[in-house]
Every structure is written in C-alpha cells, then in structure tokens.
Amino acid sequence: MGSERLSAAHAADMEILVRRGMTKGYELFSLLTPPAYVAFVLMRKGKTHFTVNRLLRATWVGGAVGCAEGGVFEYIRSSRASEATVKNRRMQHAYDTASLRADDHSTIGAILFAVLTPAILWKRASTVNLVLGGAGIGSAIGLLTHCGRTVAGDIAPDAQIPEIPIASS
C-alpha cells in the first residue's frame, strides 16, 4: 500500500486478520514448543536438566513468540494485499466454523489449565510459569481435542456466507 492511506474498513479488516494471526500463532507454537523443548533438553543435556519450571517457561515463551510471529506475518500479508482481497479473507475466516471451533477448544483448554496447573504443580515452578505455561499447555490440549473430535467424525457444520450488496458511489 506504500504511501496510500488505508480506508477505515480496510484498516479494520486488517486488524481482525492480524488478531486472528496472533491467535493461530499462539495455538501453533503452544502445540509445538513443549515436545520440541523436551526433545532438545533430553538430547542435549540429559534427564538431570529437565524441570517442570523450565518446561512451563519454554511453553509460554514459545506461545508469546508464536503470537508475535503470527501477528507480524499476517500484518505483512494483509498490508500487501488489495482491500477487496483482505475483505474477502476476513469474511471467509469469520464464517469458518472449523477454525472458530478450534479457537473455542483452545481457549477453553487454556483457561482450564491456567487454573489446574498451579493447583497440581504448586511447589514445582514459579507462579508466573505455572499460570502462563499451564495456559499454553491447555491451549495445545484444546487444539488436540478439536483435531481428535474432527477425526472422530464430529465435523463443524458449514455456515452460509451471506451476500452483501455493494453500494456504488
């Protein structure tokens, strides 16, 4: 877009897509970070250096990195696209029930594990790592739950995208 000013609608659509990109980045990195961290520690340093505190810290830091990376990626992608393309993508994502269901499962898992992890592992890690790391692990478990339900045959219903007449000015 360069020197052109973005219209208010285009800026709002970009904001929605960037927030969605941040959510998807958090979900993905929360899913990938714990197994990657465990494999790294076990291969590099051995079992003696593995602690719950470090695993939880790696999980929430990985989720934060994924959130930032997803937002930057989506911002760059949306800022280089035309206004019609961005609007079309936003409408497609707004009515993507499978993605919305995955986000719901991920959010429910994050809230549940942000509360359960400190209750179960109170003496094994710092409070910040317990809450934030528990949320990251819960987000990953919620995403896996969504994938499991989809594989088992509980597929989200398709939503009809309404046709919006475009006023000519």
Backbone as a chain_set.jsonl record, in Angstrom:
{"seq": "MGSERLSAAHAADMEILVRRGMTKGYELFSLLTPPAYVAFVLMRKGKTHFTVNRLLRATWVGGAVGCAEGGVFEYIRSSRASEATVKNRRMQHAYDTASLRADDHSTIGAILFAVLTPAILWKRASTVNLVLGGAGIGSAIGLLTHCGRTVAGDIAPDAQIPEIPIASS", "coords": {"N": [[0.828, -1.18, 0.0], [2.048, 1.193, 0.577], [2.508, 4.601, 0.196], [-0.125, 5.295, 0.169], [-3.121, 6.047, 1.954], [-4.854, 3.969, 4.194], [-8.205, 2.873, 3.977], [-10.857, 3.192, 6.401], [-12.374, 0.861, 6.668], [-10.716, -1.057, 5.495], [-8.53, -0.947, 7.222], [-9.766, -1.855, 9.571], [-10.469, -4.462, 8.788], [-7.901, -5.496, 8.391], [-6.946, -5.341, 11.019], [-8.559, -7.24, 12.312], [-7.754, -9.562, 10.973], [-5.041, -9.626, 11.687], [-5.219, -9.981, 14.463], [-6.381, -12.516, 14.421], [-4.313, -13.946, 13.211], [-2.399, -13.726, 15.227], [-3.636, -15.222, 17.241], [-3.749, -17.777, 16.044], [-1.009, -18.214, 15.701], [-0.161, -18.327, 18.381], [-1.572, -20.615, 19.223], [-0.439, -22.607, 17.554], [2.361, -22.5, 18.174], [2.228, -23.029, 20.899], [1.48, -25.624, 20.791], [3.638, -26.861, 19.475], [5.976, -26.188, 20.915], [6.354, -27.496, 23.607], [6.937, -30.38, 23.04], [9.176, -30.025, 21.382], [10.95, -28.679, 23.09], [11.312, -30.6, 25.138], [12.511, -32.685, 23.657], [14.843, -31.343, 22.848], [16.144, -30.786, 25.323], [16.5, -33.37, 26.402], [18.102, -34.584, 24.44], [20.31, -32.896, 24.327], [21.231, -32.174, 26.937], [20.493, -34.122, 28.798], [18.611, -36.1, 31.253], [18.823, -34.942, 33.793], [18.753, -32.165, 33.677], [16.203, -31.461, 33.093], [13.334, -29.808, 34.074], [10.134, -29.093, 35.539], [9.515, -26.4, 35.82], [11.162, -25.155, 33.876], [10.116, -26.317, 31.561], [7.467, -25.321, 31.563], [8.036, -22.579, 31.411], [9.311, -22.463, 28.9], [7.136, -23.183, 27.343], [5.252, -21.052, 27.623], [6.793, -18.904, 26.728], [7.354, -19.741, 24.144], [4.716, -19.692, 23.133], [4.235, -16.935, 23.286], [6.137, -15.974, 21.475], [5.147, -17.183, 19.154], [2.707, -15.859, 18.976], [3.526, -13.202, 18.477], [4.951, -13.613, 16.091], [2.95, -14.655, 14.394], [1.237, -12.438, 14.252], [2.892, -10.48, 13.02], [3.462, -11.738, 10.586], [0.856, -11.917, 9.47], [0.19, -9.209, 9.351], [2.044, -8.207, 7.482], [1.29, -9.742, 5.279], [-1.403, -8.921, 4.903], [-1.134, -6.158, 4.544], [0.043, -5.941, 2.099], [-1.842, -6.828, 0.363], [-4.772, -6.299, -1.696], [-7.631, -4.182, -0.959], [-10.083, -5.451, -1.468], [-9.339, -8.148, -1.473], [-8.476, -8.505, 1.164], [-10.838, -7.983, 2.537], [-12.421, -10.086, 1.558], [-10.983, -12.303, 2.564], [-11.295, -11.845, 5.315], [-14.054, -12.177, 5.583], [-14.283, -14.871, 4.835], [-12.859, -16.095, 6.93], [-14.401, -15.305, 9.089], [-16.669, -16.848, 8.876], [-15.749, -19.43, 9.016], [-16.36, -22.204, 10.458], [-15.014, -24.43, 11.478], [-12.492, -23.449, 12.156], [-13.252, -21.54, 14.045], [-14.319, -23.229, 15.98], [-12.009, -24.63, 16.699], [-10.557, -22.523, 17.834], [-12.245, -21.988, 20.012], [-12.082, -24.42, 21.489], [-9.367, -24.32, 22.096], [-9.208, -21.98, 23.654], [-10.849, -22.662, 25.837], [-9.381, -24.829, 26.859], [-7.018, -23.455, 27.551], [-7.868, -21.695, 29.6], [-8.821, -23.53, 31.479], [-6.512, -25.089, 32.082], [-4.806, -23.088, 32.958], [-5.755, -22.654, 35.457], [-5.791, -25.209, 36.629], [-3.119, -26.197, 36.476], [-1.436, -24.659, 38.32], [-2.693, -25.548, 40.655], [-2.089, -28.249, 40.745], [0.709, -28.493, 40.415], [1.993, -26.864, 42.368], [4.351, -26.467, 44.066], [6.452, -26.911, 42.342], [7.203, -25.064, 40.422], [7.57, -21.573, 39.472], [5.05, -19.095, 40.147], [4.213, -17.465, 37.975], [5.165, -18.914, 35.764], [3.701, -21.233, 36.147], [1.0, -20.421, 35.747], [0.978, -19.087, 33.183], [2.384, -20.94, 31.575], [0.784, -23.172, 32.026], [-1.531, -22.286, 30.761], [-0.627, -22.229, 28.124], [-0.068, -24.966, 27.656], [-2.638, -25.957, 28.063], [-3.955, -24.7, 25.957], [-2.775, -26.018, 23.803], [-3.66, -28.643, 24.325], [-6.401, -28.27, 24.082], [-6.525, -27.645, 21.35], [-5.634, -30.066, 20.286], [-7.74, -31.641, 21.167], [-9.823, -30.63, 19.598], [-8.876, -31.452, 17.071], [-8.94, -34.219, 17.445], [-11.709, -34.633, 17.798], [-12.589, -33.88, 15.277], [-11.38, -35.821, 13.644], [-12.677, -38.044, 14.651], [-15.16, -37.753, 13.578], [-16.91, -35.73, 14.284], [-17.66, -33.188, 12.807], [-17.49, -29.716, 12.223], [-20.379, -27.8, 11.353], [-21.078, -26.363, 8.116], [-21.192, -22.906, 7.466], [-23.312, -20.578, 5.881], [-22.219, -18.033, 3.835], [-23.355, -14.82, 3.814], [-24.576, -12.872, 1.081], [-23.549, -9.687, 0.501], [-24.82, -6.718, -0.634], [-23.066, -4.408, -2.651], [-22.777, -1.047, -2.424], [-22.844, 1.383, -4.962], [-20.933, 4.25, -5.464]], "CA": [[0.0, 0.0, 0.0], [3.024, 2.266, 0.486], [2.177, 5.951, 0.644], [-1.577, 5.47, 0.201], [-3.753, 5.906, 3.258], [-5.819, 2.886, 4.222], [-9.556, 3.253, 4.37], [-11.207, 2.717, 7.738], [-12.831, -0.527, 6.554], [-9.545, -1.882, 5.222], [-7.761, -0.995, 8.467], [-10.497, -2.721, 10.5], [-10.303, -5.837, 8.311], [-6.52, -5.884, 8.693], [-6.837, -5.547, 12.458], [-9.19, -8.52, 12.63], [-6.896, -10.626, 10.461], [-3.809, -9.664, 12.495], [-5.575, -10.633, 15.728], [-6.562, -13.936, 14.131], [-2.975, -14.49, 13.003], [-1.767, -13.839, 16.536], [-4.263, -16.349, 17.925], [-3.298, -19.02, 15.408], [0.404, -18.372, 16.022], [-0.08, -18.776, 19.775], [-2.023, -22.004, 19.279], [0.528, -23.474, 16.893], [3.611, -22.575, 18.925], [1.945, -23.706, 22.163], [1.421, -27.05, 20.477], [4.938, -27.36, 19.032], [7.081, -25.888, 21.824], [6.691, -28.489, 24.645], [7.691, -31.55, 22.574], [10.478, -29.593, 20.873], [11.798, -28.39, 24.24], [11.659, -31.868, 25.785], [13.483, -33.365, 22.797], [16.096, -30.592, 22.909], [16.796, -30.974, 26.62], [16.923, -34.759, 26.564], [19.189, -34.88, 23.513], [21.462, -32.021, 24.538], [21.74, -32.088, 28.304], [20.161, -35.29, 29.603], [17.447, -36.036, 32.12], [19.026, -34.184, 35.032], [18.485, -30.745, 33.469], [14.787, -31.275, 32.761], [12.475, -29.461, 35.205], [8.79, -28.638, 35.185], [9.57, -24.942, 35.71], [11.731, -24.809, 32.576], [9.156, -26.722, 30.526], [6.369, -24.352, 31.551], [8.557, -21.311, 30.909], [9.501, -22.614, 27.46], [5.819, -23.237, 26.711], [4.618, -19.727, 27.488], [7.635, -18.061, 25.887], [7.078, -20.183, 22.771], [3.411, -19.151, 22.747], [4.37, -15.483, 23.062], [6.862, -15.811, 20.207], [4.202, -17.532, 18.102], [1.73, -14.773, 18.89], [4.165, -12.082, 17.787], [5.274, -14.012, 14.722], [1.704, -14.734, 13.638], [0.758, -11.081, 14.006], [3.757, -9.826, 12.036], [3.232, -12.394, 9.295], [-0.449, -11.525, 8.941], [0.222, -7.789, 9.023], [2.757, -8.055, 6.212], [0.457, -10.338, 4.237], [-2.594, -8.104, 4.67], [-0.802, -4.815, 4.08], [0.436, -6.018, 0.694], [-2.991, -7.278, -0.434], [-5.76, -5.263, -2.014], [-8.724, -4.056, 0.004], [-11.085, -6.483, -1.757], [-8.791, -9.431, -1.049], [-8.481, -8.531, 2.623], [-12.242, -8.105, 2.959], [-12.846, -11.45, 1.24], [-10.348, -13.203, 3.528], [-11.926, -11.654, 6.617], [-15.379, -12.81, 5.53], [-14.081, -16.325, 4.835], [-12.449, -16.51, 8.268], [-15.493, -15.056, 10.03], [-17.659, -17.921, 8.747], [-15.064, -20.716, 9.047], [-16.788, -22.775, 11.735], [-13.992, -25.345, 11.995], [-11.472, -22.617, 12.793], [-13.858, -20.96, 15.248], [-14.416, -24.305, 16.962], [-10.643, -24.871, 17.179], [-10.247, -21.414, 18.739], [-13.027, -22.19, 21.236], [-11.46, -25.508, 22.248], [-8.078, -23.84, 22.575], [-9.45, -21.021, 24.732], [-11.356, -23.409, 26.99], [-8.244, -25.557, 27.416], [-6.089, -22.509, 28.168], [-8.433, -21.224, 30.869], [-8.886, -24.662, 32.398], [-5.18, -25.469, 32.539], [-4.219, -21.969, 33.702], [-6.213, -22.812, 36.832], [-5.434, -26.537, 37.144], [-1.675, -26.419, 36.575], [-0.937, -24.223, 39.626], [-3.261, -26.363, 41.726], [-1.44, -29.567, 40.762], [2.17, -28.406, 40.475], [2.248, -25.629, 43.102], [5.706, -26.34, 44.602], [7.453, -27.31, 41.358], [7.543, -23.988, 39.491], [7.144, -20.246, 39.915], [3.63, -18.841, 39.902], [4.036, -16.943, 36.617], [5.339, -20.024, 34.83], [2.58, -22.161, 36.32], [-0.233, -19.904, 35.132], [1.139, -18.861, 31.745], [2.735, -22.214, 30.952], [-0.421, -24.01, 32.059], [-2.426, -21.803, 29.701], [-0.077, -22.688, 26.849], [-0.3, -26.41, 27.539], [-4.082, -26.126, 27.899], [-4.288, -24.295, 24.597], [-2.365, -27.122, 22.933], [-4.553, -29.778, 24.564], [-7.681, -27.913, 23.465], [-6.374, -27.785, 19.903], [-5.607, -31.514, 20.018], [-9.112, -32.123, 21.366], [-10.555, -30.281, 18.377], [-8.423, -32.346, 15.994], [-9.476, -35.547, 17.75], [-13.148, -34.651, 17.509], [-12.754, -33.821, 13.824], [-11.017, -37.141, 13.108], [-13.694, -38.99, 15.09], [-16.378, -37.573, 12.799], [-17.712, -34.605, 14.757], [-17.197, -32.088, 11.967], [-18.262, -28.478, 12.39], [-21.254, -27.55, 10.205], [-20.715, -25.247, 7.258], [-22.036, -21.715, 7.579], [-23.523, -19.904, 4.611], [-21.759, -16.66, 3.838], [-24.401, -14.001, 3.175], [-24.174, -11.946, 0.027], [-23.753, -8.293, 0.903], [-24.793, -5.866, -1.813], [-22.1, -3.337, -2.602], [-23.372, 0.211, -2.923], [-21.988, 2.134, -5.887], [-20.982, 5.675, -5.143]], "C": [[0.872, 1.243, 0.0], [2.532, 3.579, 1.044], [0.677, 6.194, 0.703], [-2.091, 5.311, 1.627], [-4.791, 4.792, 3.161], [-7.19, 3.416, 4.595], [-9.853, 2.662, 5.746], [-11.641, 1.252, 7.7], [-11.65, -1.469, 6.329], [-8.685, -2.015, 6.48], [-8.435, -1.91, 9.489], [-10.37, -4.186, 10.092], [-8.895, -6.347, 8.605], [-6.339, -6.158, 10.174], [-7.413, -6.892, 12.872], [-8.305, -9.675, 12.167], [-5.589, -10.74, 11.243], [-4.095, -10.324, 13.842], [-5.772, -12.129, 15.537], [-5.211, -14.616, 13.919], [-2.223, -14.665, 14.31], [-2.331, -15.024, 17.314], [-3.771, -17.669, 17.354], [-1.819, -19.274, 15.678], [0.604, -18.865, 17.442], [-0.475, -20.243, 19.889], [-0.973, -22.953, 18.704], [1.817, -23.615, 17.707], [3.417, -23.183, 20.302], [1.866, -25.214, 21.968], [2.807, -27.613, 20.173], [6.059, -27.191, 20.059], [7.35, -26.971, 22.869], [7.418, -29.731, 24.117], [9.07, -31.18, 22.032], [11.439, -29.312, 22.028], [12.235, -29.676, 24.936], [12.705, -32.612, 24.958], [14.84, -32.667, 22.861], [16.844, -30.866, 24.208], [17.304, -32.402, 26.772], [18.089, -35.116, 25.653], [20.455, -34.106, 23.875], [22.072, -32.159, 25.926], [21.446, -33.311, 29.159], [19.017, -35.038, 30.563], [17.633, -35.127, 33.332], [18.704, -32.705, 34.882], [17.028, -30.454, 33.133], [14.006, -30.968, 34.039], [11.125, -28.984, 34.687], [8.791, -27.127, 34.98], [10.096, -24.524, 34.336], [10.801, -25.19, 31.435], [8.015, -25.722, 30.42], [6.828, -22.993, 31.035], [8.757, -21.371, 29.4], [8.16, -22.6, 26.733], [5.223, -21.845, 26.557], [5.48, -18.779, 26.675], [7.442, -18.44, 24.417], [5.737, -19.674, 22.274], [3.467, -17.666, 22.466], [5.106, -15.194, 21.756], [5.935, -16.131, 19.035], [3.149, -16.461, 17.892], [2.311, -13.598, 18.118], [4.451, -12.42, 16.328], [4.026, -14.102, 13.846], [1.144, -13.367, 13.304], [1.569, -10.354, 12.955], [3.536, -10.417, 10.651], [1.918, -11.938, 8.672], [-0.49, -10.051, 8.59], [0.907, -7.563, 7.678], [1.908, -8.588, 5.064], [-0.734, -9.45, 3.893], [-2.261, -6.718, 4.129], [-0.395, -4.807, 2.612], [-0.719, -6.433, -0.223], [-3.943, -6.119, -0.693], [-6.877, -5.263, -0.973], [-9.783, -5.135, -0.214], [-10.606, -7.858, -1.296], [-8.835, -9.572, 0.468], [-9.907, -8.69, 3.143], [-12.759, -9.517, 2.711], [-12.251, -12.448, 2.229], [-10.982, -13.073, 4.91], [-13.294, -12.31, 6.665], [-15.255, -14.335, 5.554], [-13.727, -16.813, 6.237], [-13.56, -16.306, 9.296], [-16.52, -16.185, 10.014], [-17.03, -19.305, 8.698], [-15.331, -21.374, 10.4], [-15.769, -23.741, 12.311], [-12.898, -24.558, 12.727], [-12.011, -21.981, 14.075], [-13.972, -22.002, 16.352], [-13.036, -24.629, 17.537], [-10.228, -23.774, 18.161], [-10.986, -21.569, 20.069], [-12.422, -23.284, 22.107], [-10.132, -25.057, 22.86], [-8.246, -22.876, 23.746], [-9.944, -21.724, 25.995], [-10.22, -24.18, 27.661], [-7.266, -24.639, 28.128], [-6.605, -22.036, 29.519], [-8.442, -22.339, 31.9], [-7.503, -25.008, 32.953], [-4.444, -24.325, 33.224], [-4.625, -22.029, 35.162], [-5.741, -24.14, 37.418], [-3.938, -26.736, 37.35], [-1.105, -25.88, 37.891], [-1.471, -25.064, 40.782], [-2.541, -27.702, 41.85], [0.059, -29.459, 41.023], [2.658, -27.211, 41.299], [3.706, -25.457, 43.523], [6.801, -26.583, 43.558], [7.89, -26.191, 40.412], [7.078, -22.657, 40.062], [5.699, -20.002, 39.468], [3.376, -18.359, 38.47], [4.15, -18.071, 35.594], [4.213, -21.04, 34.946], [1.334, -21.69, 35.578], [-0.08, -19.773, 33.619], [1.507, -20.14, 30.996], [1.562, -23.179, 30.94], [-1.416, -23.594, 30.996], [-1.931, -22.266, 28.335], [-0.305, -24.171, 26.628], [-1.789, -26.683, 27.349], [-4.548, -25.744, 26.511], [-3.945, -25.407, 23.614], [-3.284, -28.324, 23.093], [-5.934, -29.495, 23.973], [-7.639, -28.052, 21.955], [-6.331, -29.254, 19.508], [-6.987, -32.139, 20.208], [-9.965, -31.828, 20.138], [-10.166, -31.215, 17.233], [-8.949, -33.759, 16.201], [-10.957, -35.659, 17.454], [-13.406, -34.631, 16.009], [-12.447, -35.176, 13.199], [-12.076, -38.178, 13.468], [-15.028, -38.807, 14.371], [-17.273, -36.448, 13.248], [-17.228, -33.345, 14.04], [-18.111, -30.888, 12.166], [-19.136, -28.247, 11.158], [-20.774, -26.351, 9.396], [-21.71, -24.109, 7.455], [-22.136, -21.076, 6.202], [-23.069, -18.45, 4.737], [-22.798, -15.812, 3.13], [-23.793, -13.095, 2.104], [-24.532, -10.528, 0.464], [-23.71, -7.433, -0.339], [-23.824, -4.7, -1.614], [-22.721, -2.097, -3.225], [-22.373, 0.914, -3.823], [-22.079, 3.6, -5.512], [-20.332, 6.497, -6.208]], "O": [[0.459, 2.269, -0.54], [2.178, 3.672, 2.219], [0.247, 7.214, 1.242], [-1.55, 4.528, 2.407], [-5.515, 4.687, 2.171], [-7.313, 4.306, 5.436], [-9.172, 1.739, 6.193], [-11.309, 0.486, 8.604], [-11.596, -2.553, 6.91], [-8.17, -3.096, 6.763], [-7.757, -2.656, 10.196], [-10.185, -5.055, 10.944], [-8.717, -7.493, 9.018], [-5.651, -7.107, 10.549], [-6.824, -7.601, 13.688], [-8.129, -10.654, 12.892], [-5.085, -11.845, 11.439], [-3.3, -11.138, 14.313], [-5.376, -12.923, 16.39], [-4.991, -15.731, 14.392], [-1.493, -15.64, 14.484], [-1.584, -15.747, 17.974], [-3.415, -18.578, 18.104], [-1.413, -20.421, 15.865], [1.446, -19.729, 17.686], [0.196, -21.023, 20.564], [-0.661, -23.981, 19.305], [2.307, -24.726, 17.905], [4.342, -23.797, 20.835], [2.154, -25.982, 22.886], [3.116, -28.734, 20.577], [7.002, -27.981, 20.067], [8.511, -27.353, 23.019], [8.436, -30.113, 24.693], [10.027, -31.936, 22.202], [12.615, -29.668, 21.954], [13.407, -29.823, 25.286], [13.684, -33.115, 25.51], [15.875, -33.332, 22.923], [18.042, -31.146, 24.191], [18.429, -32.613, 27.226], [18.974, -35.873, 26.052], [21.56, -34.631, 23.736], [23.292, -32.249, 26.069], [22.114, -33.508, 30.175], [18.514, -33.92, 30.677], [16.648, -34.593, 33.843], [18.408, -32.046, 35.879], [16.668, -29.298, 32.911], [14.01, -31.764, 34.978], [10.998, -28.532, 33.548], [8.138, -26.626, 34.065], [9.531, -23.632, 33.704], [10.707, -24.464, 30.445], [7.637, -25.32, 29.32], [6.096, -22.327, 30.303], [8.408, -20.425, 28.694], [8.057, -22.065, 25.63], [4.741, -21.492, 25.48], [4.939, -17.916, 25.983], [7.374, -17.568, 23.551], [5.622, -19.266, 21.118], [2.833, -17.18, 21.529], [4.739, -14.278, 21.02], [5.942, -15.419, 18.03], [2.747, -16.188, 16.761], [1.67, -13.061, 17.214], [4.218, -11.603, 15.437], [4.043, -13.677, 12.691], [0.633, -13.151, 12.205], [1.006, -9.684, 12.09], [3.434, -9.689, 9.664], [1.87, -11.611, 7.487], [-1.144, -9.673, 7.619], [0.407, -6.815, 6.838], [1.816, -7.963, 4.007], [-1.039, -9.249, 2.718], [-3.025, -6.163, 3.339], [-0.48, -3.772, 1.952], [-0.586, -6.394, -1.447], [-3.918, -5.1, -0.002], [-7.042, -6.217, -0.213], [-10.322, -5.675, 0.752], [-11.398, -8.647, -0.781], [-9.186, -10.629, 0.993], [-10.148, -9.447, 4.083], [-13.454, -10.082, 3.555], [-12.952, -13.351, 2.686], [-11.184, -14.073, 5.598], [-13.657, -12.928, 7.666], [-16.038, -15.011, 6.221], [-14.243, -17.839, 6.682], [-13.649, -17.055, 10.268], [-17.169, -16.449, 11.027], [-17.716, -20.272, 8.368], [-14.613, -21.129, 11.369], [-15.669, -23.86, 13.532], [-12.44, -24.967, 13.794], [-11.298, -21.897, 15.075], [-13.75, -21.697, 17.524], [-12.91, -24.876, 18.736], [-9.621, -24.057, 19.194], [-10.418, -21.312, 21.131], [-12.264, -23.107, 23.315], [-9.825, -25.381, 24.007], [-7.503, -22.953, 24.724], [-9.499, -21.407, 27.098], [-10.109, -24.184, 28.887], [-6.74, -24.989, 29.184], [-5.844, -21.983, 30.485], [-8.109, -22.116, 33.064], [-7.345, -25.198, 34.159], [-3.529, -24.579, 34.008], [-3.914, -21.508, 36.022], [-5.335, -24.193, 38.579], [-3.534, -27.387, 38.313], [-0.34, -26.595, 38.539], [-0.775, -25.268, 41.776], [-2.402, -28.228, 42.954], [0.615, -30.257, 41.778], [3.666, -26.603, 40.938], [4.253, -24.369, 43.344], [7.982, -26.466, 43.885], [8.859, -26.362, 39.672], [6.295, -22.613, 41.011], [5.207, -20.63, 38.531], [2.424, -18.802, 37.828], [3.337, -18.172, 34.675], [3.815, -21.642, 33.949], [0.693, -22.466, 34.869], [-0.905, -20.283, 32.861], [0.997, -20.391, 29.904], [1.36, -23.914, 29.973], [-2.074, -24.441, 30.393], [-2.731, -22.652, 27.482], [-0.691, -24.588, 25.536], [-2.162, -27.55, 26.558], [-5.433, -26.388, 25.948], [-4.72, -25.705, 22.705], [-3.651, -28.959, 22.104], [-6.565, -30.397, 23.421], [-8.599, -28.52, 21.343], [-6.926, -29.645, 18.503], [-7.355, -33.066, 19.486], [-10.736, -32.677, 19.692], [-11.031, -31.71, 16.511], [-9.357, -34.421, 15.246], [-11.412, -36.669, 16.916], [-14.33, -35.284, 15.524], [-13.176, -35.63, 12.317], [-12.345, -39.089, 12.684], [-15.934, -39.623, 14.539], [-18.319, -36.227, 12.638], [-16.482, -32.543, 14.602], [-19.331, -31.019, 12.265], [-18.686, -28.472, 10.035], [-20.141, -25.44, 9.931], [-22.913, -24.331, 7.594], [-21.161, -21.038, 5.451], [-23.493, -17.734, 5.644], [-23.098, -16.055, 1.961], [-22.66, -12.627, 2.218], [-25.689, -10.228, 0.756], [-22.695, -7.4, -1.036], [-23.774, -4.091, -0.545], [-23.131, -2.096, -4.386], [-21.194, 1.027, -3.486], [-23.166, 4.126, -5.273], [-20.283, 7.722, -6.099]]}, "num_chains": 1, "name": "protein.A"}
